[in-house]
Amino acid sequence: MENYKYKVLDKITYTELVYGRINKKLNLNYSKEKIQELISKIVFETHESHFVKKGKNIYITNHEKNIVLTININTNRIITATTINI
């Protein structure tokens, strides 16, 4: 099984649109820097067993923070962050 955690931590990228998308989906009002800190913290704290590759995306599920991150594996670009529906 490939280790995606450190690849994501090392190479994650953001688009201008994703900052607004993350704020909207997570009901936040964070700056770009604060969003980057949040995403990095979630990726770092999530156990590797919660990194699932499906097609061209990696889904990172962090149950403690109740968040799922979606990252494109080819571009290492974060696509979105959503809350887990329980």
C-alpha positions in Angstrom: 0.0 0.0 0.0 1.4 3.4 -1.0 2.0 6.0 1.7 0.0 9.0 0.6 0.3 10.9 3.9 3.7 12.4 3.5 3.3 12.9 -0.3 0.2 15.0 0.5 1.9 16.9 3.3 4.9 17.7 1.2 3.2 18.7 -2.1 -0.3 19.9 -1.3 -1.4 22.9 -3.4 -4.4 25.2 -3.3 -6.4 27.2 -5.8 -8.0 30.6 -5.1 -11.4 29.1 -5.4 -10.8 26.3 -2.9 -10.4 28.7 0.0 -14.0 29.9 -0.4 -15.2 26.4 -1.0 -13.7 25.2 2.2 -15.0 28.1 4.2 -18.5 27.5 2.8 -18.5 23.7 3.2 -17.2 23.8 6.8 -19.1 27.0 7.7 -16.0 28.9 8.6 -14.6 32.4 7.9 -10.8 31.6 7.8 -8.0 33.4 6.0 -6.0 31.5 3.4 -3.2 30.9 5.9 -5.6 29.6 8.6 -7.1 27.2 6.1 -3.7 25.9 5.1 -2.8 25.4 8.7 -6.1 23.5 9.3 -5.6 21.3 6.3 -2.0 20.5 7.2 -3.0 19.7 10.8 -5.8 17.4 9.6 -3.5 15.6 7.2 -0.7 15.2 9.8 -3.0 14.0 12.6 -5.0 11.5 10.5 -3.7 7.9 10.6 -2.5 6.5 7.2 -5.3 3.9 7.3 -7.8 6.7 6.8 -6.2 7.7 3.4 -8.2 6.0 0.7 -7.4 6.4 -3.0 -10.4 6.1 -5.3 -9.7 6.9 -9.0 -7.8 10.1 -9.2 -8.6 11.3 -5.7 -7.5 10.6 -2.2 -10.1 10.8 0.5 -8.7 11.6 4.0 -11.2 10.9 6.8 -10.5 12.4 10.2 -13.2 11.3 12.6 -11.9 13.4 15.5 -12.4 16.6 13.5 -15.5 15.2 11.7 -13.9 16.2 8.3 -13.2 14.5 5.0 -10.6 16.0 2.7 -10.6 15.3 -1.1 -7.3 15.7 -2.8 -6.4 15.1 -6.5 -3.5 12.6 -6.5 -2.2 13.8 -9.9 -1.9 17.5 -9.1 -1.8 17.2 -5.2 -4.4 19.9 -5.2 -7.1 20.0 -2.5 -10.5 19.9 -4.1 -12.8 20.3 -1.0 -13.3 19.6 2.6 -16.7 18.4 3.9 -18.1 17.4 7.2 -18.9 13.7 7.9 -22.6 13.0 7.9 -23.4 10.9 10.9 
